[in-house]
Amino acid sequence: MTNEALQNLINTWIPDPVTSELEFTEEESQFLNISVQPADLHQLMFQLKNNTDTNFDYLFCLSGVDWGKELGVVYHLESTTHRHIIVVKVKTEDRENPVFDSVCDIWKTAEFHEREVFDFFGIKFNNHPNLKRLFLTEDWDGFPLRKDYVDEINMIVK
């Protein structure tokens, strides 16, 4: 499926593209990059995996991102059947309580990826079965991959 055909199909899944603000971005990539509102994330991801025309059965990367003003997650999906790839982004300006729906019920591997994002960015995932720190200790203060993180104790100064 071409990126254009994939984009057109996804447009039919979102009830009202204006209100859901599904945004197709023009980035230097051979893959279709889309941004979706948090409220639409889980349903879109479910359809991307389960629709026979898309069949994105492989979540090969899930990364937290701090864009400065916004925190978010970037998902890289591949269909091992159709051999196409898509990048899905979700963002929030709520830096105090960033929350998105978990996709670990869709792709089991997301369970550990989401824990890593929680650990380093403080992004919470609704319906995650075991959301706790993965690498850092439970008493660690803050989220070290956020741009506003300061750690005076462990700073390396030249």
C-alpha positions, -999 to +999 in steps of 0.1 A: +000+000+000+014+034-009+017+062+017-011+081-001-035+051+000-026+045+036-033+081+044-067+080+026-077+048+045-068+063+078-089+094+070-119+071+067-114+057+102-113+091+120-150+102+123-143+139+118-107+147+108-112+184+117-122+178+153-099+149+158-071+169+143-055+139+126-025+156+111-004+142+083+031+156+085+056+163+058+089+151+072+119+138+053+110+102+055+100+075+031+073+064+056+040+081+063+043+101+095+010+110+113+001+129+145-030+119+163-048+134+193-045+114+225-082+106+225-079+089+191-047+070+198-058+036+210-086+032+185-063+042+156-036+018+167-061-010+171-073-005+136-038-002+122-030-036+136-063-054+129-075-041+096-065-066+069-055-038+045-029-025+070-020-054+093+006-035+113+016-065+134+050-054+145+057-025+168+094-022+164+100+011+183+082+031+209+100+062+221+093+090+245+102+125+232+105+159+249+098+186+223+103+214+248+067+226+251+052+191+246+059+156+257+049+127+235+054+092+222+065+081+187+055+047+175+071+029+145+049+001+131+056-024+103+033-048+085+053-080+080+026-091+056+023-060+034+059-047+040+049-012+048+059+011+077+041+040+094+052+064+122+025+076+146+031+105+170+010+116+200+017+147+221+005+166+251+013+200+265+005+188+300+040+184+314+027+180+350+005+149+342+013+135+308-010+105+301-018+084+270-036+051+265-014+021+266-011+000+235+003-031+253-030-048+248-024-045+210+013-053+210+027-071+240+062-057+235+048-022+243+047-032+279+084-027+285+087+002+261+060+021+280+078+014+313+110+028+299+091+060+287+075+063+321+108+059+338+127+085+318+100+110+308+073+105+334+046+098+308+019+076+323-001+050+303-037+042+311-045+005+315-008-005+317-007-037+338+025-029+356+036+007+352+066+012+374+102+023+369+123-001+348+159+011+351+159+037+378+152+031+415+117+038+428+130+066+450+147+084+420+136+120+418+126+133+384+128+121+348+163+124+334+155+125+297+133+156+300+149+188+288+141+205+320+157+179+342+185+190+365+207+167+386+233+187+404+246+156+423+255+134+392+265+162+369+299+157+352+318+190+349+349+194+328 
